[in-house]
Amino acid sequence: MNRITRRRKISGGAALITVARQAQPDLKVLVFSAESKPGVIDSLFRNQGIDGFVRKARNDAKELRHGY
């Protein structure tokens, strides 16, 4: 069977989440990002339905080690 793959231009992380969920609706999404604006992060939870968020920054990893 021939499979035709159509390429799309994905404009950012939120768009990637949308496309991934269209392909795999039960997909669990954990965002690993340098984003620090609470409004943007809250929007990912509310509008994209992400399952978790981890901020990537040099000093933030200390909190992950301590289990906060």
N, C-alpha and C positions, 0 to 999 in steps of 0.2 A: 504494500500500500504506500503510495506517495503521500508525503506530508508536506503541506505548503506552510512555510513559516513566514508570517508577516511581521516585519520590524516596525516598532513604534518608538517614537521619541518620548522618553519619560522625563518630565521636567523637574522632578525632585523627589524627596523621600515620601511625601504624602501621596503623590501620584503613583509611586512604586508600590506603596501599601495597597492602594485601590486596585491596581492591575494584578498584584499577587493574590488578593482576596477574590478577584473575579475568577482566576484560574484555580484557586484552592480555597473555597469558602471557610473551611474549618481551620485554616492556618493560624497558628499562634504567632503574634508579632511582638518582638522585643526590639525597641529602638535604642541604639547605641549612638549617641550624638553629643556634639560639643554645644548644642543649644542650651541656653541658660534662662531664657525668658519664660517665666511661669505661664503667661498667656498662650504662648506657642505650644508648650508642653501640655497644658490643659486641653488645648484644642486637639492635639493628637489623641488624647484619651476620649474626649467627647465626640469628635467628628470622624475620626478614623477607627475608633474602637480598639486601639492598641492594648496589649496585655501587660506591658511593662515598659519602663524607661530607665536607662542607665546613662548618666552624663559622663562623657569622657573628658577628663581634665587631669592634669598631673596630680593635684592634691585630692581629688574626689575618690581616687582608688583607695585611699586610707579608710574611708567610711565603709567601703565594701568589705574590706578585710575584717572590720569590727562587727559587721552584721547589722548595721543600722538601716 
